[in-house]
C-alpha cells in the first residue's frame, strides 16, 4: 500500500480509538486522572498503533477541546431553559457560566477534593441566591446533567 493511504488510515484509527477510549471513560478508569497516567496512556496507545506519542497526545487534546466546547453549548442551552422556567435570572446564568469556566481553569488543582468541591459549589449557589438542587436538575454536577 502507499503511504498516502496508510498514514491517514492510521491517524483516523487513532482519533476514532481515542474518542472511544475517552468517551467511555476507559482511560480514566484504568489510568486515573494524573498527568503521568495520561502520558502513560498516550505512550501505550502510540505503541499499539505504531504512531508517535505526540500524535496520540495531540489527538487527545483535540478531543478534549471538542468535548469542552460541546459541554459549554449544552450547559448554555440548559441554563437558557432554567431562565425561561424562572429558576434563575439571566444574570445568574452568566454567573454560573463564569464560575464553570473558573472551575475548568482550576480543575487540575483540586484532584481528590470532590466532596469539598461540591460543598463549596453548593455554598456558592446559595451565596448567589440560587437553589443548587434546582440548578442540578438542569446541568448536574461533574457529569452531563439531566436530560431536560
N, C-alpha and C positions, 0 to 999 in steps of 0.2 A: 504493500500500500504506500501511498505517497504521503509525505509529511503534511501537506495541506489538508489532508483528511484526518490523519491521526491526531495531530495536536489539537484542533478544535474539538474532536470527539473526546479526548482526554479532559480538556477543560470543561466541556459540557457535562461529562460524567462527574467531574469533581464538584461542580456547582450543584448539580442535582443531588449528589450524595451528601454534600454539606448541608443543603437545605433540609433534607430529610432528617439528618442527624440532629441538627439544631432545633428544628420544628418539633420533633418528637421528644426532645429533652434527653435523648440518649447521652449526648455529650455531657450534659450537666449531671445526670445520674451517675455516669461512670467515672467522670473525671473531676467533678466538683466545679467550683467557680473561680479558683485562683488562677492567676496568670500563668504560673508554672504548669498547672494542669492543662490549660488551654494550649500552651506551647507544646506540651507532650502530645496532646490530641492532634494538633496540626502536623507534628513530626510523624506520628504513626499513620495518619491518613495519607500524607505525602508519600511515605514509603510504600504503602499498599497500592497507591495509584501510579507510582513511579513518576511523580512530578516533584517540583521543588516545594519546600516548606513555605516559601514566600507566596507561591501561587495559592496554596491552601489558606494561609493567613489572610491574603487579600480577598479570597472568596468569602471567608467567614466574616470579614469586616464589611463587605458589600451586603451580605445577607442581613447582618445585624442592623446596618443602616436602613435597609429597606423595611425590616420589621419595625424599627422605631418610627419610621415615617408612617407606616400603616397604622400603628398604635395611636399616634398623635391624631390622625384623621378620625379613627374610630372613637377615641375619647372625646374629641371635639363634637362629633355628631351626637354622642350620647349626652354630653353636657348641654348641647343645644336643646335636646328633648327635656332635660331637667329644668332648663329655663322656661321652656314652653309650658311645662307642667306646674310651674310656680314653686318648685322645690328650692331653687336658687335664683339669684339675680344674675344679670349679665356681668356685673362687676365681680360677683363671687365666682362665676365661671372663669373669668380671666385670672383671678387669684389662684384657682385650682390649677389651671394650665401653667401658670408661672411656678407654682410650688412643685408640680410634677417635673418641670424642666430642671429646677434646682435639685430635686431628689435624684434625677437621672445623672446630673453632673457629679453628684456626690456618691453615686452608687457604690463604687469600689471602696469607699472609706468606711462602710458600715457593715461589712461581712459579719455574719453571726449575730446580728442585733435585731432580728426580725420582730420579736415581741416588743422590744423597746421602741422600734421604729413605728410600729402600729399604735402604741400608746401615744407617742409624740404626734402622729398624724391625727389621731382622734382629738387630742388636745388642740392641735392647730385648727381643725374644723370648728371646734367649739369656740375657740378664741375669735374666729371669723364669722360667727353667727350661723353656722351650718350644722345640720344633723348628719354625722358621719354615717349612720346606718342608712339614711335615705340616699346619700351620695353613693354608698357601696352598692345599692340596688342598681345604679346606673353604670358605674365604671369598675366596681370591685376594687380590691387592693392586692397588688402583686400578681395579678392574673388578667384574664380577659374580661372580667366583669360579667354582669348578667347579659341576657340576650334581648334587652329592651329594644 
